[in-house]
């Protein structure tokens, strides 16, 4: 199963690249870094969801707070069967439903997210409502590490621990890059694990590209006995899959063109065959 999931992640990356190249826009590198996390959640039997019934009341909620990674979530949802994969041709098209930043007009998307920090607050509110209503679903949310510069992130972190939201799981896509530079060159976010623990969260640190790590930590969330929310810091590489994209701040929010696009797709094809 893990090998199949890893291969699926490479296929998803190819779809993301093709979609963004065709649209001549989209956050390719931000999407590439979180693909393994999304594949583990949606295809690894972690999230309780039903593509044929996106509004099923007992579904787990997944909130993509780093809304610029919309190509990754759109593609995973299409692959799950929420809608036809051909619909992705409408990505970033005029009057279309598939915005560059995440849009909830797409089946399976819980909330439109563009402003950083917004989705995390929504996720905490959803988890609190579930507790008060005695609903049993879990709420998962995926944050970018650059997003952790937003004050609203830390307000929500305090709120969630104060209210003992042990039904809330936040994952940080820790790729060490934000829009213009490496995070540690701007204002250091380290030691990230200790900071979140000081805000009252349980913290796990994993390799965000390891399907073993992802399935292990995510597979244990329903059996937790803690009263506190859980943060998973997933170390990733921004642009994972295409060497020329990795560790390059200038690649943020840019879709490759021409020969660069062809070389990137060929590299993904090789990686996919290897898996």
N, C-alpha and C positions, 0 to 999 in steps of 0.2 A: 504493500500500500504506500509506504513512504517513497519508494522509487517512482511509483506512478504519480504521486503528488508533485514530486520534484520535476518530472517531465512535464506535467501540466503547467507548472510555474513557468517553464521556458516557453511553452506554447503561448501562454498568456502574454509574456513579454513580446513575442513576435506580433501578436494582435495589437498590442499597445503601440508598438513602433509603427506598424502599417497605418493604424488609425490616425496617429498624430502627423505622420509624414503626409498623408493624403490631405489632412485639414490644414497643414502648414502651421500648426500651433499645438499647444498642450505641454504639460509638464512631464516630459518623458522620464527624466532622471528621478524625480520625486516619486513617480509611479513605480519605476523599476525596483526601488529600494524596499517597497512594502509588499511586493507580489507574493512572496513566500508566506508572509503573515496572513494575507487574505485567503490564499489557497488553503492553508491549514484550517482557518476558521470555517470557510464555506464548504470545502470538500473533505475535510478531515473529521467529519462527524462531531464537530465542536458546537457550532451554532444550531439551535433548533429553529428551522425555518422551512417554509413550503413555497417553492417558486410558483406553484399553481394557485396559491392563496396568499399573496404578499401581505395582506392585512390580517392574517390569522392572529387572534388576540393573544394567544399563548406563545407566540414566537419570541425568541430572544431578539433584543434590539441591538443593531450594530450602527454606530454613529461614526462616520469618517470625518473627524474634526479637521484633519489636514485636507481640506476640500480641493486643493490643487491637484491631488492625486486621483481625481475623478476618472481618468482613463483606466486606471487599474481596477477600480470598483465596477465601473460600467462593464468592463470585459469579463470580470469574474461573474457578475450577475447574468450576463448573456450566456456564459458557459454553463451556468447552473440551470438555465431554462426560463429565466424571468421574462425574456423576450428573445426574438430572433437575432442571431449574431449580425445579420445584414443591417439591422437597425443602427449599428455602430457607424455606418457610413454617414449618418447624420450628425456625427460629432462636430461641434463648433460650426454648424451650418446655420445660416440665417433662418430665424423663426423655428429652429429645431428644439428638441427637448434635452439634448445632450450638451450642456454648457461646459465651457473650459473649467469653470469651477462647478462643484457638485450641485445638481438640481434634483429636487424631490419629485419632479414630474416623471422621473424615470422609475418604473416598477422596481420595488425592492429598496429604494433609497428613502431613508426615514426623514431626512431634513436637508434643505439646501444649506451648504456650508461654503463660505468664501472668507469671511472675516475670521482671522485666527483667534482661537480661544472660545468661539461661539459654540462649537459642537460639544466641547467638554462640559460646559455649563448645562447644555440641554441634556446630555447623558446623565449628569448627576441629578437633575430634576426628574428625569424619567425613572431613575432608580429609586428616588425618594417616594415618588407616586406609587411605584410598585409595592414598596414596603407598606405604605399606608393602606393600600387596597388589598394587601395580602396576596398579590399576584406572585407567581413563582418564577417568572422569566428572569433571565439575567440581562444586564445591559453591558455591552462591550463598546469601547471607543478607542480609536487610533489617533494618536497625536504625533505631530512632527516635533523634532527637538528644537528647531528654531521657534516653533510656536510657544515654547516654554519661556520666551522672553515677555509674553503677554501677562500683565498683572492679573487678568481674569482667570488665568490658569491657577494661580496660587490662591486666589479667593475661593475658587471651586474646590481646590484640594483641601483647604481648611473646612469648607462646608461639608464635604463628603465624609471626612473623618469624624467631624463633630456629630454627624447624624448616623454614624456607624453603618455606612452603606456597603455592607459586605456582599451585596448583590451587584456591585459595580466593578468592572475590570477595565483598567486603562492600560493601553500598550503605547509605549513611546518608540517610534521609528528613529532610533539613535544613529543617524548617518553622519553626524558631526559637521554637517553643512547647512547653512541657511541661504538666503537669497544671494548674498554678495561675497561670502567668505566662510571660512571654517568657524564654527561656533566658538571654539576656544581662543580664536584671535580677536573676537569682538568683546564679549563678556563671558567669562568661563561659566559653564553650567555644571562643572564638576565640583565636588563629588555628588553627582546626581542622586545616587541611591541613598546617601546619608541625608540629603536635603528632603527627599520625599518621606523617608522614615521619620524625620523630625516633625513632619506635618501630619503624622499619625497613620501613614499607609504601610501595609505590608509590601515588601519589594522583592522581586525576583529579577535576576540578570541572566540573559541568554544570548546565544548567537541567533540573530533574526533571520539568517539564511539556512539554518540547520533545521530540517524537518523533524529530526529526532528531538531537539530542544523544544521546538514549538509545540509538537503534539504532547510531549511530556508535561510541560507546564500548563498548557491549556486544558489538557485532559484531566487535570486535578482540580479545576476551579469549582466544580459542582460539589466536591466532597470536602471543601474547606470548612474548618470549624471556627475560623477567626471572626471577630465582630467588626473588623476593619476592611475598608476597600483594598483592592489589590492593584499594584502597579507592576507591569512587566517592562523592563528596559531591554529592548531588542536591538543589539548592535547590528547595524546593516551598512551597506555601501551604497551611496547615492549613485545610481546609474548601473547597478549590478547587472552583469551580463554582457556589457559592451565596454571593453577596456578603455577606449578613448573618451567615454563619458565619465568614468570614475574619477573621483577626487578633483573635479573640474567645476569650480563655482560658476564659471561663465556659461555652463550648459543649462542652468536653471531656467525653466520656462521656454526653452527653445526646442523646436523639432528639427532634426537634421534634414538636409536637402541633398539632391544629386548623388554624387559618388559616396559622400559620407553616409547617406541613408542606405545605399546598397551594401557598403562594407559592414555597417552595423547589423543589417538583416542577415548577411552571410555569416557573421560571427555568432549570432543567436542560433542560426540553423546548425552550425557546428556543435555548439554547446548542447542543443536539444538532441542531436544524434548521439552525442557522447553519453548523455544520461540514459 
